[in-house]
């Protein structure tokens, strides 16, 4: 009789408690749209070459430029990064006080 893991297959292939099975592509990087476009594009290419999986661009009306322009720039300069826009929590607080 052989033992099998809940996921099927060889039980020794199941990660032990505390062991990380995450790869770098499971992680992402957040950037602000404050750099010149050429510098931002170079950072996007470097992030992708380092095997990160996600790129988030902050949307801030206070100091960052238009996040959608920078997301477009990221899309042109990457082939597999998942892209998203993040809004800092402070933006909501400012909107509620106004």
LODOLO-529987 format. One line per field, with one value per residue: residue number from 0; residue in three letters; x, y, z of N, C-alpha, C in turn. Coordinates in Angstrom, 1 decimal, decimal comma. Each point is the difference from the previous one (the first is absolute). Layout:
// LODOLO-529987
num c(NUM  ...) $
residu c(ALA  ...) $
nc1 c(X  ...) $
nc2 c(Y  ...) $
nc3 c(Z  ...) $
cac1 c(X  ...) $
cac2 c(Y  ...) $
cac3 c(Z  ...) $
cc1 c(X  ...) $
cc2 c(Y  ...) $
cc3 c(Z  ...) $
// end
This chain:
// LODOLO-529987
num c(0  1  2  3  4  5  6  7  8  9  10  11  12  13  14  15  16  17  18  19  20  21  22  23  24  25  26  27  28  29  30  31  32  33  34  35  36  37  38  39  40  41  42  43  44  45  46  47  48  49  50  51  52  53  54  55  56  57  58  59  60  61  62  63  64  65  66  67  68  69  70  71  72  73  74  75  76  77  78  79  80  81  82  83  84  85  86  87  88  89  90  91  92  93  94  95  96  97) $
residu c(UNK  UNK  UNK  UNK  UNK  UNK  UNK  UNK  UNK  UNK  UNK  UNK  UNK  UNK  UNK  UNK  UNK  UNK  UNK  UNK  UNK  UNK  UNK  UNK  UNK  UNK  UNK  UNK  UNK  UNK  UNK  UNK  UNK  UNK  UNK  UNK  UNK  UNK  UNK  UNK  UNK  UNK  UNK  UNK  UNK  UNK  UNK  UNK  UNK  UNK  UNK  UNK  UNK  UNK  UNK  UNK  UNK  UNK  UNK  UNK  UNK  UNK  UNK  UNK  UNK  UNK  UNK  UNK  UNK  UNK  UNK  UNK  UNK  UNK  UNK  UNK  UNK  UNK  UNK  UNK  UNK  UNK  UNK  UNK  UNK  UNK  UNK  UNK  UNK  UNK  UNK  UNK  UNK  UNK  UNK  UNK  UNK  UNK) $
nc1 c(0,8  -0,3  0,7  -1,0  0,5  -0,5  1,1  0,2  0,4  1,3  -0,2  1,2  -0,9  -0,7  -0,2  1,1  -0,6  -0,3  -0,1  0,7  -1,1  0,0  -0,2  1,0  -0,5  0,0  1,0  -0,3  0,1  0,1  -0,4  0,5  -0,9  1,1  0,3  1,0  -0,7  1,1  0,1  -1,3  0,2  1,1  -0,7  -0,9  0,9  0,6  -1,2  -0,3  1,2  -0,4  -0,9  -0,3  -1,1  0,0  -0,7  0,1  -0,8  0,5  -1,2  0,7  -1,0  0,8  0,6  -0,8  0,6  -0,7  -0,6  -1,0  0,6  0,3  -1,3  -0,4  0,9  -0,5  -1,2  0,5  0,5  -1,1  0,3  0,2  0,4  -0,6  -0,9  0,2  -1,1  0,7  -1,0  0,9  0,0  1,1  -0,1  -0,4  1,0  0,8  -0,5  0,1  1,1  0,1) $
nc2 c(-1,2  1,0  0,9  0,8  1,1  1,0  0,4  -1,3  -1,1  0,2  -0,6  -0,4  0,2  -0,4  1,3  0,0  -0,1  1,2  -0,9  0,8  -0,1  1,3  0,3  0,6  -0,8  -0,6  0,7  1,2  1,0  1,0  0,8  1,2  0,6  0,1  -1,1  0,5  0,1  0,5  0,7  0,4  0,2  0,6  0,6  0,2  0,3  0,8  0,5  0,1  0,6  0,6  -0,3  1,3  -0,2  1,0  1,0  0,7  0,9  0,8  0,2  1,1  0,7  -0,4  -1,1  -1,0  -0,3  0,1  -0,8  0,4  1,1  -0,1  -0,4  0,9  0,8  -0,5  0,1  1,1  0,1  -0,7  -1,3  0,0  1,2  -0,3  0,8  0,9  0,7  0,6  0,2  0,9  -0,5  0,8  -0,5  -1,1  0,1  0,4  -1,0  -0,7  0,6  -0,1) $
nc3 c(0,0  -0,8  0,6  0,0  -0,5  0,7  -0,5  0,4  -0,5  -0,1  1,1  -0,5  -1,1  1,1  -0,1  0,8  1,2  -0,4  -0,9  -0,6  -0,7  0,5  -1,3  -0,5  -1,0  1,2  -0,2  0,5  -0,8  0,8  -1,1  0,2  -0,7  0,6  -0,6  -0,7  -1,1  -0,5  1,2  -0,1  -1,3  0,3  1,0  -0,9  -0,9  1,0  0,4  -1,3  -0,3  1,1  -0,9  0,3  0,6  0,9  -0,6  1,1  -0,6  0,9  0,4  -0,1  0,4  1,1  -0,4  -0,3  -1,1  -1,1  0,8  -0,7  -0,1  1,3  0,2  -0,8  0,6  1,1  -0,6  -0,4  1,3  0,0  0,2  1,3  0,4  1,1  -0,5  0,9  0,4  0,9  0,8  0,4  1,2  -0,1  -1,2  0,6  0,9  -1,0  -0,7  1,1  0,2  -1,3) $
cac1 c(-0,8  0,8  -0,6  0,0  -0,3  -1,3  0,1  0,4  1,4  1,0  -0,1  1,2  0,0  -0,8  0,9  -0,1  -0,5  1,1  0,8  -0,6  0,0  -0,2  1,1  0,0  -1,0  -1,2  0,1  0,0  0,7  -0,9  0,8  -0,7  0,2  0,7  1,3  -0,1  -0,5  1,1  0,4  -1,1  0,0  1,2  -0,3  -1,0  0,8  0,8  -0,9  -0,4  1,2  0,2  -1,0  -1,2  -1,2  -0,9  0,5  -1,1  0,3  -0,8  -0,8  0,0  -0,2  0,8  1,4  0,3  -0,7  -1,1  0,4  -0,4  1,1  1,1  -0,4  0,2  1,4  0,4  -0,5  0,8  1,3  0,0  -0,8  -0,7  -0,4  -1,4  0,1  -1,1  0,1  -0,3  -0,3  0,4  -1,1  -0,2  -0,8  -1,4  -0,2  -0,1  -1,3  -1,0  0,1  -0,2) $
cac2 c(1,2  1,2  1,2  1,1  1,3  0,6  0,5  -1,0  -0,1  -0,4  0,8  0,8  1,2  1,0  0,9  -0,1  1,2  1,0  0,0  0,9  -0,5  1,1  0,5  1,4  0,5  0,2  1,3  1,2  1,2  1,2  1,2  1,2  0,7  1,2  0,0  0,2  -1,2  -1,0  -0,7  -0,9  -1,2  -0,9  -0,7  -1,0  -1,1  -0,7  -0,8  -1,2  -0,9  -0,6  -1,0  0,4  -0,3  1,1  1,4  0,9  1,4  0,8  1,2  1,0  1,4  1,0  0,1  -0,9  0,3  -0,8  -1,4  -0,7  0,3  -0,8  -1,4  -0,2  -0,1  -1,3  -1,0  0,1  -0,4  -1,3  -1,0  -1,0  0,6  0,4  1,5  0,6  1,4  0,0  1,4  0,1  0,2  1,4  0,7  -0,1  0,9  1,3  0,2  0,0  1,2  1,1) $
cac3 c(0,0  -0,1  0,6  -1,0  0,6  -0,3  -1,4  -0,9  -0,3  1,0  1,2  0,3  -0,7  0,7  0,8  1,4  0,7  0,1  -1,2  -1,0  -1,4  -0,8  -0,8  -0,1  -0,8  0,9  0,7  -0,9  0,3  -0,1  -0,3  -0,2  -1,3  0,2  -0,8  -1,4  -0,7  -0,4  1,2  0,4  -0,9  0,3  1,2  -0,4  -0,6  1,0  0,9  -0,7  -0,1  1,3  0,1  0,7  -0,8  0,0  0,1  0,4  -0,1  0,9  -0,6  1,0  -0,6  0,7  -0,4  -1,1  -1,3  -0,3  0,1  -1,2  -0,9  0,4  -0,3  -1,5  -0,2  0,5  -0,9  -1,2  0,3  0,6  -0,8  0,8  1,3  0,3  0,3  0,7  0,6  1,4  0,6  1,4  0,9  0,4  -1,0  0,4  1,2  -0,5  -0,7  1,0  0,8  -0,9) $
cc1 c(0,9  -0,8  0,0  -0,4  -1,4  0,0  0,2  1,5  0,8  -0,2  1,2  0,0  -0,9  0,9  -0,2  -0,5  1,2  0,9  -0,7  0,1  -0,2  1,2  -0,1  -1,1  -1,4  0,0  0,0  0,7  -1,0  1,0  -0,9  0,4  0,7  1,4  -0,2  -0,4  1,1  0,6  -1,0  0,0  1,2  -0,3  -1,0  0,7  0,8  -0,8  -0,4  1,2  0,3  -1,1  -1,1  -1,2  -1,0  0,7  -1,2  0,5  -0,9  -0,7  -0,2  -0,2  0,9  1,4  0,4  -0,8  -1,1  0,5  -0,3  1,0  1,2  -0,3  0,2  1,4  0,5  -0,4  0,8  1,4  0,1  -0,8  -0,8  -0,4  -1,5  0,1  -1,3  0,3  -0,4  -0,2  0,4  -1,2  -0,3  -0,9  -1,5  -0,3  -0,1  -1,3  -1,2  0,0  -0,4  -1,5) $
cc2 c(1,2  1,2  1,1  1,3  0,4  0,6  -1,0  -0,1  -0,4  0,9  0,8  1,3  1,1  0,9  -0,3  1,3  1,0  0,1  0,9  -0,6  1,1  0,4  1,5  0,5  0,1  1,4  1,1  1,2  1,2  1,1  1,2  0,6  1,3  0,1  0,4  -1,3  -1,0  -0,7  -1,0  -1,3  -0,9  -0,7  -1,2  -1,2  -0,8  -0,8  -1,3  -1,0  -0,7  -1,0  0,3  -0,2  1,1  1,3  0,9  1,4  0,8  1,2  1,0  1,3  1,0  0,1  -0,9  0,4  -1,0  -1,5  -0,8  0,2  -1,0  -1,5  -0,3  -0,1  -1,3  -1,2  -0,1  -0,6  -1,4  -1,0  -0,9  0,6  0,2  1,4  0,4  1,3  -0,1  1,4  0,0  0,3  1,4  0,8  -0,1  0,9  1,5  0,3  0,1  1,3  1,2  0,4) $
cc3 c(0,0  0,5  -1,1  0,7  -0,4  -1,4  -1,0  -0,2  1,2  1,3  0,4  -0,7  0,6  0,8  1,5  0,6  0,2  -1,2  -1,1  -1,4  -1,0  -0,8  -0,1  -0,9  0,7  0,7  -1,0  0,6  -0,2  -0,3  -0,1  -1,3  0,2  -0,8  -1,4  -0,7  -0,3  1,2  0,5  -0,8  0,3  1,3  -0,2  -0,6  1,0  0,9  -0,7  -0,1  1,4  0,3  1,0  -0,8  -0,1  0,1  0,3  -0,1  0,9  -0,7  1,2  -0,6  0,6  -0,7  -1,2  -1,3  -0,3  -0,1  -1,3  -1,1  0,3  -0,1  -1,5  -0,3  0,5  -0,9  -1,3  0,2  0,8  -0,8  0,9  1,4  0,0  0,5  0,8  0,5  1,4  0,5  1,4  0,9  0,4  -1,0  0,4  1,2  -0,4  -0,7  1,0  0,8  -0,9  -0,1) $
// end
